[in-house]
Amino acid sequence: MTDDIIVTEFNKTIWKNFLKGLKTYQLIENGDKIAVCISGGKDSMLMAKCMQRWQYYGNIDFEVVFIVMNPGYSNENLLKIKENANLLNLPVKYFETKIFESVSKEKNNPCFLCSRLRRGYLYKTAQDMGCNKIALGHHFDDVIETILMGMLYGSQMQTMMPKIHSENYVGMEVIRPLYLVREENILQWAKANDLHFIDCACQVKEKGSNSKRQEIKNLLKQLRVVNPEVDMNIFRSAENVNLKKLISYHIDDEYHHFLDNYSDRQSVPKKI
């Protein structure tokens, strides 16, 4: 399998957007040691290949380690991850957890608990390995879906950030190198390489728990029929925020309301 397909056939759709994300959001800096977190799905595997190539051919001096946290995958799924890692020439380090076992006891919000536990294990493992950043495989579609989920189900306006400092692990950051890469292009890359990846592989999900994210995916699919630009419009809405046009907003625990200085902003009639 050749690695060149990322910078040839998928140069415009994947590689350039990968590099644009790194530059726009300053995701990688000289001296970084980054734990590239591989879940076994198409997104994290592609991210790992892009990071590996950039380390070899880029103009920044940084280290990468490729890690797979096993939350309790079936033997079949774990074998598939190892096979794909070998096919993609990724030197992966594996470590075991019992996250699925713990999550199976949670009835109200198992996905939230699973995500929280995964993140904690990844932070701790990366820190023990001397890393200052962990890289996750979230892509452009994840970003806009998060914006809509927050609005429709969480009563809030926020997005998935391209990078963020850890609140519990000092000096650690999360970065998202595929932030500007579309999911459809990742699917095309996988198909072009005849690669088959595991999905979520979560036993709780397989038992029929509802997925709000899937509902948002279905909604976006319908919206694209009448407005093909809807994805980019949603994304840009998170970049083009006018605080004067919001009823209220807050920065951490500091809250602001449009009435706070409403009288001070009244128009003064122009003299004729």
Phi, psi and omega in degrees: 000129180269143178274347187292341183301332179295323183258005176246279182297326183247028181298312183285322188273329183246299189298313181295323178288327174298310180294323178298319178296317179300316183285313184301319186253008176050058187279328183235134181231159178304134178092354179295147167236114192246128173273111179272111189269118183252119179272339183110351179273175183297322186294309183290328178292317177295317178304316181299319179294319179295318179295320179297316180293319181293326177296321181286317191247356182280178182253022179239137181268104180212162179251153173227145169231136182259120184235143174238119175266123178268105182278358183129033180299154171292160179301325181295315180291321179295321178296320179297319178299314181295321178297315180293322178298320178292317179299323183268006178056046179254118179282087190268142172254134183249145172216150190260145171218176177237042184296313181301323179295319179290319183291330183298341180271351182269122184262328188281306184217070184296326182294320179297315180296318180299313180299318181294316180294318178302311183299318179298315179297320180295315178302310184297315180296315180297318180296317179298333180271002178084018181274153175248355178216150168241138181254127179247155188269024178295141182242183184305316182296324176300323182295309183289328176295322179295321178300312181292321179298319179297320181288311188279330184243342184246359180055042181209155177251105178202169180224174174277117187281150179293334173205155183203143177282143175288138178277336186250344181239102185300132177085359180258143177230152168259132174236154181232086186296337180266022187306327183252011180263131182280146181296323181300327179286328175294318177298320179294320177298315180298318181293319181297330179265001183054045180259142180232122186246165174283158177267227179290322179062023182268126180295328180294315179298320181295338179279356172111017178294145183288149179241109177294326179296322178294325176297320179293320177301317180294320178297315180297322178300319178291319182294327181295336180296320182263341180213093182298343182266008188299323181298310181293326178296319178296316180299313182291336178296334178275349177261336188248056183268124176257107184299335178289345181257011178254143178294317176203161176203165178216150172244105190057240183263008180264110186258145179227145180231148184296339179281348183304317180229032183300315182295328181289344184259009182293146183290142176257124181302138178281141178282137180262000000 
